[in-house]
Amino acid sequence: MNAVVPVCTVISLLAGCAVSQLSTLKKDESDKNYAAIENKSIDSSCTGSGQGSPECAQMSEIQGRACLTLAQQEAAPNAACPPATDTARRRLQCAATDLDASRLGQQFSSDQLIELGEMHARALYCGATLKARSDGLPDAREAARELESPSLPPSPRREQLAAAAELYVANSDGLQDAERCRAALRAIARADRGLTESPDDSMKQGLQATRDHASSVAAHLTACPTS
């Protein structure tokens, strides 16, 4: 008896399955069916060298965006991040992983790459806030580095996120005072930058609160200049 080879397995060799799945994901995204997108496993052809194909990069972007959207929907009004639930942790990890993978593709415009970078940083930072400090610190550092990119123009929202990521580092008691001081000063600088970008009242309050907190941390560290 001849073995029956699954049609999708054969087509995968020609990236046909990835193309088909991308079409399905785009339809789900158009319908705002984010839960369906989250629950899909991206085609196995999108591993290894296949990750950077246009189809695979788009699928990673769509799933990463869906996961971040679902995580943010768990957050309270005006909260930057969701509470520490199992679903929020899973969704933020999904977002961080997929949004990072999506940038292996070469088809995104500069504006799209800016948006992907910010979303990736937000997933990392919010994920860090749901972990023990020692476990979350690498993610907070990576988020801060992501937002240092010169390709990211200043905006109140982006500066608030950068300031919050730096403040996370500054608040980490296990670090040396010198590193905490540098992070606190960077948090102050990013908050100040955001305050010059005409934030709305809610964002202005958030930026000022982050700045005040970072200033307080700096004031309690050894030899950390606050002015």
C-alpha positions in Angstrom: 0.0 0.0 0.0 1.4 3.4 -0.9 1.7 5.8 1.9 -0.6 8.9 1.6 1.5 12.0 2.1 -0.6 14.9 3.6 -1.2 17.5 0.9 0.0 20.3 3.2 3.3 18.6 3.8 4.0 18.5 0.1 2.9 22.0 -0.5 5.0 23.2 2.4 8.0 22.5 0.3 6.9 25.3 -2.0 5.8 27.5 0.9 2.2 26.9 -0.1 1.0 26.1 3.4 2.5 29.4 4.7 0.7 31.3 2.0 -2.6 29.6 2.8 -2.2 30.2 6.5 -1.2 33.8 6.0 -4.5 34.3 4.1 -6.4 32.8 7.0 -4.6 34.9 9.6 -5.3 38.1 7.6 -9.0 37.2 7.5 -9.0 36.6 11.2 -7.2 39.9 11.8 -9.7 41.7 9.6 -12.5 40.2 11.7 -10.6 41.1 14.9 -10.7 37.4 15.8 -7.6 37.7 17.9 -8.2 34.6 20.0 -8.2 32.4 16.9 -4.9 34.0 15.8 -3.4 33.4 19.2 -4.3 29.8 19.2 -2.9 29.0 15.8 0.5 27.3 15.4 2.5 29.0 12.6 3.4 26.6 9.8 6.5 24.5 10.4 8.0 25.8 7.2 8.5 29.1 9.1 11.4 27.7 11.2 15.1 28.0 10.6 15.9 29.7 7.2 12.2 30.0 6.5 11.6 32.6 9.2 12.7 35.5 7.1 10.3 34.8 4.2 7.7 37.5 3.6 4.9 35.1 4.4 6.4 33.9 7.7 7.4 37.4 8.8 3.8 38.6 8.2 2.4 35.7 10.1 4.7 36.4 13.0 3.7 40.1 13.0 0.0 39.3 12.9 0.1 36.8 15.7 2.4 39.0 17.8 0.1 41.9 17.4 -2.9 39.8 18.3 -1.2 38.5 21.4 -0.3 42.0 22.5 -3.8 43.3 21.9 -5.3 40.5 23.9 -2.8 41.1 26.8 -3.6 44.8 26.7 -7.3 44.1 26.8 -6.8 42.6 30.2 -5.3 45.8 31.6 -7.3 48.3 33.7 -8.2 51.6 32.1 -5.1 53.8 31.7 -2.9 51.0 33.0 0.3 50.5 30.9 0.3 46.7 31.5 -2.1 43.9 32.4 -2.3 42.3 35.8 -0.3 39.1 36.6 -2.5 36.4 35.1 -1.5 33.3 33.4 -3.1 34.4 30.2 -1.3 37.8 30.3 2.0 36.1 30.8 1.5 33.7 27.9 0.3 36.5 25.6 3.1 38.8 26.4 5.6 36.0 25.8 3.9 35.2 22.5 4.0 38.9 21.5 7.7 39.3 22.4 8.7 36.2 20.5 6.6 36.7 17.4 7.3 40.5 17.0 11.0 39.8 17.3 10.8 37.1 14.6 8.7 39.3 12.3 11.6 41.7 11.8 13.6 39.0 10.1 11.5 39.8 7.1 12.6 42.6 4.7 9.3 43.8 3.4 8.3 46.2 6.2 8.5 49.9 5.7 10.5 52.1 8.1 7.3 53.3 9.8 6.2 49.7 10.3 9.5 48.7 11.7 9.2 51.6 14.2 5.8 50.3 15.3 7.1 46.7 15.6 10.0 47.9 17.7 7.7 49.8 20.1 5.3 46.9 20.4 8.2 44.5 21.0 9.6 46.8 23.7 6.1 47.0 25.3 5.7 43.3 25.4 9.1 42.9 27.0 8.6 45.6 29.6 5.1 44.4 30.5 6.3 40.8 30.7 9.0 41.9 33.0 6.5 43.5 35.4 4.8 40.1 35.8 8.0 38.3 36.7 10.2 38.2 39.8 12.6 41.2 39.6 15.7 39.0 38.8 13.8 37.2 36.0 12.3 40.4 34.6 15.4 42.5 34.6 16.9 41.2 31.3 13.6 41.9 29.5 13.4 45.4 31.0 17.0 46.1 29.9 16.2 44.8 26.4 13.1 47.0 26.2 15.1 50.0 27.2 17.8 49.3 24.6 15.1 48.7 22.0 13.7 52.2 22.7 17.2 53.8 22.4 17.2 53.2 18.7 17.7 56.4 16.7 15.1 55.1 14.2 12.4 55.6 16.9 11.3 59.3 16.9 10.2 60.7 20.2 6.5 60.6 21.2 4.9 60.9 24.7 3.8 57.3 24.7 7.2 55.9 23.6 9.1 58.1 26.0 6.8 57.0 28.9 7.5 53.4 28.0 11.2 54.0 27.8 11.2 55.9 31.1 9.3 53.1 32.8 11.7 50.4 31.5 14.7 52.4 32.8 12.9 52.9 36.2 12.4 49.2 36.4 16.2 48.8 36.2 16.7 51.7 38.7 14.4 50.0 41.2 16.4 46.7 41.1 18.0 46.5 44.6 20.3 43.7 43.5 22.3 46.0 41.2 25.2 48.2 42.1 24.3 51.8 42.9 26.2 53.1 40.0 24.1 51.1 37.5 20.9 52.0 39.3 21.9 55.7 39.2 22.5 55.6 35.5 19.1 54.0 34.9 17.4 56.5 37.1 19.0 59.4 35.3 18.0 57.9 31.9 14.4 57.5 33.2 14.4 61.2 34.2 15.8 62.2 30.8 13.2 60.1 28.9 10.3 61.4 31.0 11.5 65.0 30.4 11.7 64.3 26.7 8.2 63.0 26.7 6.9 66.1 28.6 8.2 68.3 25.7 6.2 66.3 23.1 2.8 67.9 24.0 1.3 64.9 25.9 -2.3 64.8 26.8 -3.3 65.3 30.4 -3.3 61.6 31.3 0.1 60.9 29.6 1.5 64.1 31.2 0.5 62.8 34.6 2.1 59.4 33.9 5.3 61.0 32.7 5.6 63.3 35.7 4.9 60.5 38.1 7.6 58.3 36.5 10.0 61.3 36.6 9.2 62.0 40.3 9.7 58.3 41.1 13.0 58.1 39.3 14.2 61.3 41.0 13.3 59.8 44.4 15.3 56.6 43.6 18.3 58.7 42.4 18.2 60.8 45.6 18.6 57.7 47.8 21.5 56.3 45.8 25.1 56.9 46.8 26.7 59.7 44.8 23.9 59.9 42.2 23.5 63.5 40.9 19.8 64.6 40.8 20.4 68.0 39.2 
